[in-house]
Amino acid sequence: MERLPFKPEGYNFWTWRGHKIHYVVQGEGSPVVLIHGFGASAFHWRYNIPELAKRYKVYAVDLLGFGWSEKAIIEYDAMVWKDQIVDFLKEIVKEPAVLVGNSLGGFAALVAAVGLPDQVTGVALLNSAGQFGDGRKGSNQSEESTLQKVFLKPLKEIFQRIVLGFLFWQAKQPARIVSVLKSVYINSSNVDDYLVESITRPAADPNAAEVYYRLMTRFMLNQSKYTLDSVLSKLSCPLLLLWGDLDPWVGSAKATRIKEFYPNTTLVNFQAGHCPHDEVPELVNKALMDWLSTVKPQASFQVL
């Protein structure tokens, strides 16, 4: 298959809130914006960009803190990436677009679509992150004691930094990356040097370890703050689910539940793992192109 050439220096850059953001753009036509998952980058869409670009104007953007985008020292939250995608649509795309996201990028696509409904004509999710709420209200927690605030919290943070520092060092080793990828790719033939380098190179950035720490302690441990049901209840465009049924992390039951909750959904299943767009790109490209041909573009686009 035709593959996006790997460029160590990256493709295009955009300054957002003072931070450097990397993106790829190819083709002409109605815009399609691709959003990668946790630890990945625009290069994870290597087999999708060239094919989609034959009929559409394709953008693939690196979320802040990932890929070739800046490793900003900020408090990471799902809404940071929502704001980034919304502003990317306003300032770079400047036309009604379809958002396509894998894993973490899927949830970012959903919240961005809700944040800018007039400019998002459809959303496609590939084994998306996000959880349904459990219906329980927040528990009544007592205020932190002086002991917890003064002594236990700093000790906990020191312990977390030591443990997560080791995990980050381990996680960026090529052999470890290959092992993790092979655990979520049912057919691991596409787990190659290109893919591994697209993950290891950003991990060498000076602030990458601190960003990893912040993601694991602030964002990953507080995902329940935003639920799929609360976001889907505000969605107003067609939804496509491209789901790898053999994903050990996000099973097919989630796709079924999303479809039940949001009726304006098309579901396509694949015998693949967590990243079907890179594992079975031919099948994903065909299913996505078929669905894109049914999505009606908005009549106008107003930059706010």
Summary of the structure (lengths in Angstrom):
residues: 304
radius of gyration: 19.2
end to end distance: 39.5
largest distance: 61.9
contacts: 1000
relative contact order: 0.16
helix: 46%
strand: 16%
